Amino acid sequence: MPTPDQNDLSTWIDAELHDARAMIDACRADADALRRLDAFARHLAEVFRAGGKVLACGNGGSACDAMHFCEELTGRYRFNRPALPAIACADASHITCAANDFGYDAAFARWVEALARPGDALVVLSTSGNSRNILAAVEAAETRGVTTAAFLGQGGGALRGRCDYQWVVPAPQAPDGSERKTFSDRIQEVHMLLLHVLVGAIERHRFGPDGAERDAESE
């Protein structure tokens, strides 16, 4: 029979929580990234005020984050206020049709081609920054006058520098100062935290702290 110590994962659990906190602390320390988050929230508030919408897409867990982000806008976040137009690429019939007929790399780009209009915004999520279908979606948005924003990790990959706004979640540091290997789930957790903050900032720019709608002139 194994001893209790052999089954005790408390040290591993603590290390997992430590890495998550270290990644959040690194994001907090990046003043430019925080300013970009506020600037993008202001931009999206203007997109919504002008009658535009936001689209979002990602693969796997990032697809779930895209859906969560959009439902916070169409539903509610911290308080009741008018619904805001946001659509995640989560329609299985579209994804499987486009992937079957054009290849999986084209699935998101076809969706952007169908729905994006000048003045809209596209939010993409990729923990590696190298997903070809995400790159194709950004390229499709660029040809349509759509603002692009990327939430990335692991250095940003091929998507680094491609979008109008970007946030690259840094890896935590090992005790010797080297970069610790980071799994995509930890990056996705920080992405979702940043998206929650983004939604809260949008609400405040668009409606004020109490949910009362604001005019652009009042900002």
C-alpha positions in Angstrom: 0.0 0.0 0.0 1.3 3.5 -0.8 2.1 5.7 2.1 0.1 9.0 2.5 3.2 10.9 1.5 3.3 9.1 -1.8 -0.2 10.3 -2.6 0.3 13.8 -1.3 0.3 16.2 -4.3 0.2 19.4 -2.3 3.7 20.4 -3.5 2.7 20.0 -7.1 -0.6 21.8 -6.5 1.3 24.7 -4.9 3.7 24.8 -7.8 0.8 25.0 -10.3 -0.8 27.9 -8.4 2.6 29.6 -8.0 3.1 29.5 -11.8 -0.3 30.9 -12.4 0.3 33.8 -10.0 3.7 34.4 -11.6 2.2 34.7 -15.0 -0.5 37.1 -13.7 2.1 39.2 -11.9 4.2 39.4 -15.1 1.1 40.7 -16.9 0.4 43.3 -14.2 4.0 44.5 -14.4 3.7 45.2 -18.2 2.3 48.8 -18.1 2.2 48.9 -21.9 0.1 45.8 -22.1 -2.4 47.3 -19.5 -2.6 50.5 -21.5 -3.2 48.5 -24.7 -6.0 46.7 -22.9 -7.7 50.0 -22.0 -7.1 51.4 -25.5 -8.7 48.3 -27.1 -11.7 48.5 -24.6 -12.2 52.2 -25.7 -12.0 51.1 -29.4 -14.6 48.3 -28.9 -16.9 50.7 -27.1 -16.7 53.0 -30.2 -17.3 50.0 -32.5 -20.5 49.1 -30.6 -21.6 52.7 -30.4 -21.2 53.0 -34.2 -23.3 49.8 -34.8 -20.4 47.4 -35.4 -19.8 44.0 -33.8 -16.9 41.9 -32.5 -16.0 38.4 -33.8 -13.9 35.9 -31.9 -12.3 32.6 -32.7 -9.8 30.1 -31.4 -9.1 26.3 -31.4 -9.9 23.9 -28.6 -9.8 25.6 -25.2 -9.3 28.9 -27.0 -12.6 28.3 -28.8 -14.3 28.0 -25.4 -12.6 31.3 -24.3 -13.9 33.0 -27.5 -17.4 31.8 -26.7 -17.2 32.9 -23.1 -15.9 36.3 -24.1 -18.8 36.8 -26.5 -21.5 35.6 -24.1 -20.3 38.1 -21.5 -21.0 40.8 -24.1 -24.3 39.6 -25.5 -25.5 38.6 -22.0 -24.0 40.4 -19.0 -20.9 40.7 -17.0 -20.9 42.8 -13.8 -24.2 44.6 -14.3 -27.3 44.7 -16.4 -27.0 46.9 -19.5 -28.0 46.7 -23.2 -26.7 43.6 -25.0 -23.6 44.1 -27.1 -23.1 42.3 -30.5 -20.5 39.6 -30.4 -20.2 36.3 -32.2 -17.8 33.4 -31.6 -17.0 31.0 -34.4 -18.6 28.0 -32.7 -21.1 26.8 -35.3 -20.2 23.1 -35.8 -22.0 23.0 -39.2 -20.0 25.9 -40.6 -16.7 24.6 -39.2 -17.1 21.1 -40.5 -18.5 22.3 -43.9 -15.6 24.7 -44.4 -13.0 22.2 -43.2 -14.4 19.5 -45.4 -14.7 21.6 -48.6 -11.7 24.0 -48.2 -9.5 22.5 -45.5 -9.4 23.3 -41.8 -7.0 26.1 -42.3 -9.7 28.1 -44.1 -12.6 27.5 -41.6 -12.2 30.7 -39.7 -11.3 32.8 -42.8 -14.5 31.7 -44.5 -16.5 32.8 -41.4 -14.8 36.2 -41.3 -15.5 36.6 -45.1 -19.2 35.9 -44.4 -19.7 38.1 -41.3 -17.1 40.8 -41.0 -17.8 44.3 -42.2 -15.7 47.5 -42.2 -15.6 48.9 -38.7 -16.0 45.5 -37.0 -13.3 43.9 -34.8 -11.9 40.4 -34.7 -10.4 38.9 -31.5 -8.3 35.8 -32.0 -6.8 33.5 -29.4 -3.8 31.2 -29.9 -1.5 29.9 -27.2 1.2 29.2 -29.7 0.6 32.0 -32.2 1.2 29.6 -35.0 -2.3 28.2 -35.8 -2.7 28.5 -39.6 -6.5 28.9 -39.4 -6.1 31.8 -37.0 -3.5 33.4 -39.3 -5.8 33.0 -42.2 -8.7 34.6 -40.3 -6.5 37.7 -39.5 -5.5 38.0 -43.2 -9.2 37.9 -44.2 -10.0 40.6 -41.6 -7.2 42.8 -42.8 -8.7 43.0 -46.3 -12.1 44.1 -44.9 -11.2 47.1 -42.8 -11.6 45.1 -39.6 -9.6 45.9 -36.4 -7.7 42.8 -35.2 -6.5 41.8 -31.7 -4.6 38.7 -30.7 -4.2 37.0 -27.3 -1.1 34.9 -27.6 1.5 32.9 -25.6 4.9 31.3 -25.9 6.6 34.3 -27.5 3.7 35.0 -29.9 4.7 32.8 -32.8 3.9 33.7 -36.3 1.1 36.0 -35.2 3.3 38.3 -33.2 3.1 41.8 -34.6 0.4 40.9 -37.1 -2.6 42.5 -35.3 -3.5 46.0 -34.4 -3.5 45.0 -30.7 -1.8 42.0 -29.1 -1.0 40.5 -25.7 1.6 37.8 -25.3 1.3 36.0 -22.0 4.8 35.4 -20.7 6.0 32.1 -19.2 6.9 32.1 -15.5 10.5 32.0 -14.5 12.2 28.9 -13.0 14.2 29.4 -9.7 17.4 29.7 -11.8 16.0 32.6 -13.8 15.4 30.6 -17.0 12.0 30.4 -18.7 9.9 27.6 -17.2 8.0 25.4 -19.7 4.4 26.6 -19.9 1.5 24.5 -20.9 -1.3 25.9 -23.0 -3.9 25.6 -20.3 -2.0 28.0 -18.0 -1.9 30.5 -20.9 -5.6 30.1 -21.6 -6.4 30.8 -18.0 -4.6 34.1 -18.2 -6.2 34.9 -21.6 -9.6 34.4 -20.0 -8.7 36.7 -17.1 -7.6 39.4 -19.6 -10.8 38.9 -21.5 -12.9 39.4 -18.4 -11.0 42.6 -17.6 -11.5 43.7 -21.2 -15.3 43.2 -21.0 -15.4 45.1 -17.7 -13.5 48.0 -19.2 -15.8 48.0 -22.3 -18.8 48.2 -20.0 -17.3 51.2 -18.2 -16.3 53.0 -21.4 -19.6 52.3 -23.0 -22.1 52.6 -20.1 -20.2 54.1 -17.2 -19.6 52.5 -13.7 -23.3 52.3 -13.0 -24.5 50.9 -16.3 -26.0 54.2 -17.6 -25.3 54.7 -21.3 -22.6 57.3 -22.0 -22.2 59.6 -25.0 -18.8 59.8 -26.7 -18.6 63.5 -25.8 -18.8 62.6 -22.1 -15.6 60.6 -22.2 
